[in-house]
């Protein structure tokens, strides 16, 4: 059974930084390393938003709302995917989820709250 467990969310002041982690289990190394990964977020009362993706080859994509502030990365040996958040804004407040695009695998999410 594929499991994704996100962690690293916290309450942080505007302008602060966080590093989110997502641990994947229940997959083979070949499946993990051969597939892209993504981070999504959802704020209360808002639609889920794609934040960033990283392909199996390491190419990245960022939504306009986070470009230049967030960095997605992956460690295939550890089956981990990360999202480095910096210059955080109150509008970044949301639950953040990691996923395999094209597969219905979702974790419980980790809460990021940006507030003074």
TALINRA-V282852 format. One record per residue. N is the residue number from 1. PHI is phi in whole degrees, 0 to 359 (none if undefined). NEAR is the number of other C-alpha atoms within 10 Angstrom. D_FIRST is the distance of its C-alpha to the first C-alpha in whole Angstrom. Layout:
n->[N & N]
phi->[PHI & PHI]
near->[NEAR & NEAR]
d_first->[D_FIRST & D_FIRST]
This chain:
n->[1 & 2 & 3 & 4 & 5 & 6 & 7 & 8 & 9 & 10 & 11 & 12 & 13 & 14 & 15 & 16 & 17 & 18 & 19 & 20 & 21 & 22 & 23 & 24 & 25 & 26 & 27 & 28 & 29 & 30 & 31 & 32 & 33 & 34 & 35 & 36 & 37 & 38 & 39 & 40 & 41 & 42 & 43 & 44 & 45 & 46 & 47 & 48 & 49 & 50 & 51 & 52 & 53 & 54 & 55 & 56 & 57 & 58 & 59 & 60 & 61 & 62 & 63 & 64 & 65 & 66 & 67 & 68 & 69 & 70 & 71 & 72 & 73 & 74 & 75 & 76 & 77 & 78 & 79 & 80 & 81 & 82 & 83 & 84 & 85 & 86 & 87 & 88 & 89 & 90 & 91 & 92 & 93 & 94 & 95 & 96 & 97 & 98 & 99 & 100 & 101 & 102 & 103 & 104 & 105 & 106 & 107 & 108 & 109 & 110 & 111 & 112 & 113 & 114 & 115 & 116]
phi->[none & 284 & 232 & 236 & 236 & 270 & 206 & 105 & 292 & 193 & 271 & 221 & 282 & 307 & 90 & 280 & 226 & 212 & 237 & 267 & 235 & 224 & 262 & 250 & 223 & 83 & 236 & 282 & 299 & 296 & 295 & 300 & 288 & 267 & 239 & 286 & 225 & 214 & 245 & 240 & 216 & 216 & 264 & 305 & 78 & 239 & 287 & 297 & 235 & 284 & 260 & 201 & 225 & 220 & 279 & 297 & 271 & 98 & 288 & 238 & 223 & 226 & 291 & 300 & 290 & 237 & 302 & 88 & 242 & 248 & 226 & 260 & 211 & 216 & 231 & 293 & 295 & 269 & 54 & 234 & 229 & 234 & 223 & 272 & 251 & 221 & 47 & 294 & 238 & 306 & 287 & 277 & 299 & 181 & 271 & 250 & 232 & 257 & 212 & 263 & 305 & 92 & 238 & 270 & 247 & 224 & 269 & 276 & 89 & 226 & 272 & 247 & 236 & 249 & 201 & 267]
near->[6 & 12 & 16 & 23 & 17 & 24 & 19 & 17 & 18 & 16 & 14 & 18 & 15 & 17 & 14 & 14 & 18 & 18 & 16 & 23 & 23 & 25 & 17 & 21 & 16 & 11 & 13 & 12 & 13 & 9 & 13 & 21 & 18 & 13 & 14 & 20 & 25 & 23 & 24 & 17 & 22 & 19 & 17 & 9 & 6 & 9 & 9 & 15 & 14 & 17 & 23 & 23 & 25 & 22 & 17 & 16 & 10 & 13 & 11 & 16 & 16 & 19 & 13 & 10 & 11 & 17 & 12 & 12 & 14 & 20 & 19 & 24 & 20 & 20 & 12 & 16 & 9 & 12 & 18 & 19 & 23 & 22 & 23 & 15 & 20 & 17 & 15 & 22 & 17 & 15 & 12 & 20 & 20 & 22 & 19 & 28 & 26 & 31 & 21 & 17 & 15 & 9 & 7 & 8 & 13 & 15 & 17 & 14 & 22 & 21 & 21 & 24 & 21 & 20 & 16 & 9]
d_first->[0 & 4 & 6 & 10 & 13 & 16 & 19 & 23 & 24 & 28 & 31 & 33 & 37 & 38 & 38 & 35 & 32 & 29 & 26 & 22 & 19 & 16 & 14 & 10 & 8 & 5 & 8 & 11 & 14 & 16 & 13 & 13 & 17 & 18 & 17 & 18 & 17 & 19 & 20 & 21 & 23 & 24 & 28 & 29 & 30 & 30 & 27 & 24 & 25 & 24 & 25 & 24 & 23 & 22 & 22 & 21 & 25 & 25 & 27 & 27 & 28 & 29 & 30 & 34 & 33 & 32 & 33 & 35 & 33 & 30 & 28 & 25 & 23 & 21 & 20 & 18 & 19 & 17 & 15 & 16 & 18 & 21 & 24 & 27 & 29 & 33 & 36 & 34 & 36 & 35 & 34 & 31 & 30 & 27 & 23 & 21 & 18 & 16 & 14 & 14 & 17 & 16 & 13 & 12 & 10 & 12 & 12 & 15 & 18 & 20 & 24 & 27 & 30 & 33 & 36 & 40]
